[in-house]
Amino acid sequence: MAYEALRGAPDADPTEPGGPAGSARAHGIEGELSPTELRKLLDMVREHTGIAMAERKRTLLQGRLRPRMRALSIGVYGDYLRYVETHPQEWPHFIDLVTTNETSFFRTPRVWTYFAERFLPEWLAAHPRETLRAWSAASSSGEEAWSIAMTADTVRLASPPFDYTILGTDISMNVVQAARAGRYRGRSIEQLIASRPDLAARFFSAEGDAWRVAADLRARVQFERFNLLEALPRERTFDIVFLRNVLIYFDAPTQQRIVSNVMSAMRPGAMLVLGESESLQRFETGLRFEQPLLYRKADGDGRA
Ligand SMILES: C[S@@+](CC[C@H](N)C(=O)[O-])C[C@H]1O[C@@H](n2cnc3c(N)ncnc32)[C@H](O)[C@@H]1O
């Protein structure tokens, strides 16, 4: 099989002369995912990410797998699935392909109004000498974490000695690397420049054809690869967790498991922020509904 030749070098640069791309150009992907292969693929996605994908996503999935298969000179879907199973180093690529990473700066504006005008002033008044810890728990390419950072930094400059740290995590290595680099171009940054020119001017500078997050902001935000099916170490706890536009990808038992994992990383009184079409209505979490998309954990005295 073609991919046998790549054993031990699956990350070979596909642009290298004579590398996998050369043969891939002539290497068409044959046929479609068979029903059995499709079920196997969906099982692999669910087992490793928790994401429950429907069989009607077949065309979408085929389109996402194809460029990677070409780069590896693999012409048959079944061979690629076997390749993933037998090459642990392929899993991060596979996960990059099957996740949906759509995001934007200040997505769902009313959440950011609440964060800036209610959450931060109240938190600051209640914790005058503490460092705020925020977690963007499915941070994609970083826009959400940088939105937290720009908002918190505005408060830091206006209200010393307020300080904060931010953790951004995502299961997809590709987007974690993009978030760390903090370089944006195209629609993502254009929308920010149009809607929040003050923040864009203060926190970004032009770098070639891109805009890059300022170094002092980058120093306060850490990005890591992390699977929400797991729990963070006990000592890593947060005052606010943004878990937005990710629960929608899981079935109800997995949502429950993830919410419970996330709750174990919330300090007493911490806030949980969900995405536009998400709710905890059908779960017993003990969190208090504060307003749509916003939930609060009981404080140390047991008050929710
Ligand atoms: C649609 S994006 C949401 C980004 C951002 N939170 C927002 O609201 O704009 C969903 C992200 O969840 C990530 N994701 C999916 N399953 C995950 C898992 N099991 N653990 C961690 N992240 C996951 C995907 O890689 C993707 O980047």
The ligand as an ORCA input file, in Angstrom:
! r2SCAN-3c Opt
* xyz 0 1
  C     -17.048     26.228     16.975
  S     -15.550     26.302     17.882
  C     -15.994     27.424     19.189
  C     -14.902     28.435     19.462
  C     -15.249     29.505     20.500
  N     -15.489     28.931     21.801
  C     -16.429     30.323     20.068
  O     -17.479     30.234     20.683
  O     -16.307     31.075     19.099
  C     -15.565     24.725     18.725
  C     -14.179     24.281     19.175
  O     -14.322     23.171     20.067
  C     -13.207     22.326     19.882
  N     -13.507     20.991     20.427
  C     -14.313     20.034     19.913
  N     -14.299     18.941     20.689
  C     -13.472     19.210     21.726
  C     -13.041     18.473     22.860
  N     -13.456     17.228     23.089
  N     -12.180     19.062     23.714
  C     -11.740     20.329     23.494
  N     -12.106     21.073     22.438
  C     -12.967     20.520     21.563
  C     -12.981     22.344     18.379
  O     -11.672     21.962     18.023
  C     -13.302     23.808     18.033
  O     -12.142     24.597     17.940
*
